[in-house]
Amino acid sequence: MPPEDSRDLFPGAIEMMVLQTLRQGPLHGYALVQQIQRNSNDLLQIEEGSLYPALQRMLKAGWLSAEWGLSSSNRKVRIYKITPAGRKQLIKEVSRFERMLSGISRVMKAVES
């Protein structure tokens, strides 16, 4: 993203996007970043400095599991997989996001009136 378009994500956004992306199947960190970027049509770019601490928090919370494997280029990587607890958390995060978006929409419509 160009610097003038750069915006911080709201709290929990990275976790929600990672959990949603991992519902499609296990991935390593770099592949997660690429998939999120592709799925957002290049609107979102997750920096490593944000991704890896989030992955560690999610592992600690039990939302993800991880094991060592090999990337397509034969590099040793940590592959992440969503757990049943992560699936439950995703439902909560999406619900919270939808409520927040609804509230923002109401405020924007009120301002337009």
CORURVEN-V182718 format. One record per backbone hydrogen bond with DSSP energy under -0.5 kcal/mol. CO is the residue of the C=O (numbers start at 1). NH is the residue of the N-H. If there is no record, write none. Layout:
{{CO;NH} {CO;NH}}
//
This chain:
{{2;5} {2;6} {3;6} {10;13} {12;16} {13;17} {14;18} {15;19} {16;20} {17;21} {18;22} {19;23} {20;23} {21;24} {22;25} {27;80} {28;32} {29;33} {30;34} {31;35} {32;36} {33;37} {34;38} {35;39} {36;40} {37;42} {38;41} {40;43} {45;47} {47;50} {47;51} {48;52} {50;54} {51;55} {52;56} {53;57} {54;58} {55;59} {56;60} {57;61} {58;62} {58;63} {58;64} {59;62} {63;83} {65;81} {67;79} {69;77} {71;74} {75;71} {77;69} {77;79} {78;29} {78;80} {79;67} {80;27} {81;65} {83;87} {84;88} {85;89} {86;90} {87;91} {88;92} {89;93} {90;94} {91;95} {92;96} {93;97} {94;98} {95;99} {96;100} {97;101} {98;102} {99;103} {100;104} {101;105} {102;106} {103;107} {104;108} {105;109} {106;110} {107;111} {108;112} {109;113}}
//
